[in-house]
Amino acid sequence: MDNINLRPFNPSKDVAQDLGLGGLSTEYTVTNPAPGGGYWNIPSIWWDDRGNPVVVNPDDAQLFAMEYERKTGTRFDRYEDSGPAEFRAMNRSAMGGGLSDLAGRR
């Protein structure tokens, strides 16, 4: 997976686009089981260096997120249970999605 050069939405580089998901999109968050236990919210829209979005399925999003963490040292938030993770994902959407960092912890 070292050749994957995709990243989560970056508001300083990327512009929200209509990807057929119900309007302009910056990220479409999925709640998956996290490596090591619990759950995490990860994007299923990943962006290339030219600002082009790629929508991926939840399984590929999982692989991309693990590789992104490995490469960058940046961590996606973890939650003990799926309920709080899903609630947080819903709140992110209501607050503008990718306009704030989904991954940002080191």
TANOR-V185366 format. One record per pair of residues at least 12 apart in sequence whose ideal C-beta (glycine too) atoms are under 6 Angstrom apart, sorted by sequence separation. I is the first residue (numbers start at 1). J is the second residue. D is the distance in Angstrom with one decimal. If there is no record, write none. Layout:
I:J:D, I:J:D
This chain:
29:41:4.9, 44:56:5.5, 30:44:5.0, 27:43:4.1, 28:44:4.7, 9:26:4.4, 28:45:5.1, 44:61:4.4, 9:27:4.9, 27:45:5.2, 46:64:5.6, 42:61:5.2, 25:45:6.0, 42:65:4.0, 32:58:5.9, 76:103:4.8, 30:58:4.7, 74:103:4.7, 32:62:5.2, 75:105:4.3, 30:61:5.6, 14:47:5.2, 73:106:5.4, 42:76:5.4, 8:43:4.8, 17:53:5.7, 19:55:5.8, 40:76:4.8, 14:51:4.9, 9:47:5.8, 40:78:5.2, 6:46:3.7, 7:47:5.8, 38:78:4.9, 39:79:4.9, 38:79:5.7, 6:48:5.9, 38:80:5.2, 39:82:4.9, 34:78:5.0, 41:85:5.7, 39:85:4.1, 41:89:4.7, 31:85:4.5, 31:86:5.0, 31:89:5.5, 29:89:4.3, 4:67:5.7, 29:92:6.0, 1:67:4.5, 27:97:5.0, 26:97:4.4, 27:98:4.0, 26:98:3.1, 11:99:5.5, 9:98:3.3, 8:102:5.6, 8:103:5.6
